[in-house]
Every structure is written in structure tokens, then in C-alpha cells.
Amino acid sequence: MTYRVCFVCTGNICRSPMAESVFRAHVAEDGLDGLVEVDSAGTGGWHEGDGADPRTVSVLEAHGYDGAHTARQFQPSWFSRLDLVVALDHGHLKALRRLAPNPQDAAKVRLLRSYDPSAGDDLDVPDPYYGGMDGFEECLEMVEAASEGLLAAVREDVEGRVA
């Protein structure tokens, strides 16, 4: 049975596609690509059908990640097929938990940086959209730092299903 992870930010053109691409690469490197499905979405639909922000694509590709992406809006009906919904900041966390049809689905929503032990109390990945390239680089650093812990948690869940 496939384990499904969806990263969610505001418009699905900066942070969540970055997290999706980075995590998908980690899943493949770890040999879990046949067992774990990774995607992303936005809490809003303003950019549906658009590619990722060009600065996101530039930073991803400069670091060896795939920049291909098509934005879409998160739908509450997806909760039934998802195992983990990863919010990029507290605003997304609250919005997603409000959308959840039941407490079990609300419990599937976690903050990305909660998987980074060095994150401290600041668990938000700041939105780089209105800034320069340095904000996109910082976003990538935060995503990469949390991906190792997230991968360990997902691997544990996947192995628990197989056992």
C-alpha cells in the first residue's frame, strides 16, 4: 500500500513545490520511491495550472532537484487518501486542520520544520515570494534540514505497514 505525503503552502508555487521536489529526491535516494508518493498543493487556487515560481525552479535546479511542477489547490476530499499533510507554516496548519472532515484527518497535518531538531521554536518556513533570491535559498535550506527527519518518520510508518 502506497504511503502518500502532500506538502501545502499558500499558492503552491514557492514553498510546497520546493518541499515536494526535495522530499521526492530523498525518497528516491532512500529506495522508497515505489512505496511513497509525494505531491503538493496550495490552500488557495490563485495559481492553479501555473508552474512553480521561476525563482523556485532556479534554486531547485541549481541544487540538482527537479523544477517541473503544476500548481493546484488542496481539496478536503484528499484527506481520505493521504497519510500525511505537511504544512509549511502555522497559518497553513490551522487552515488545513479546519478543512479536515474529522479529528483523525486533522491529526494527519504536521508542520514541516517539526521534523528538524535544530529548528527550535520557530517552525514556520517564511514565504519567499515577495523577496529576493536569498529568501528562496533560505527556504531550500530549511526544507532540506527538515527532510531527513521527515524521511525517517515516513520510513518508520512505511516499515510498520509492511511488518
VENSULUR-V548567 format. One record per run of one state. SS is the DSSP state (alpha for helix, beta for strand, coil for the rest). FROM is the first residue (numbers start at 1). TO is the last residue. If there is no record, write none. Layout:
ss/from/to
SS/FROM/TO
SS/FROM/TO
This chain:
ss/from/to
coil/1/2
beta/3/9
coil/10/14
alpha/15/29
coil/30/35
beta/36/42
coil/43/53
alpha/54/62
coil/63/72
beta/73/73
coil/74/75
alpha/76/80
coil/81/83
beta/84/87
coil/88/89
alpha/90/99
coil/100/102
alpha/103/106
coil/107/108
beta/109/111
alpha/112/115
coil/116/132
alpha/133/162
coil/163/163
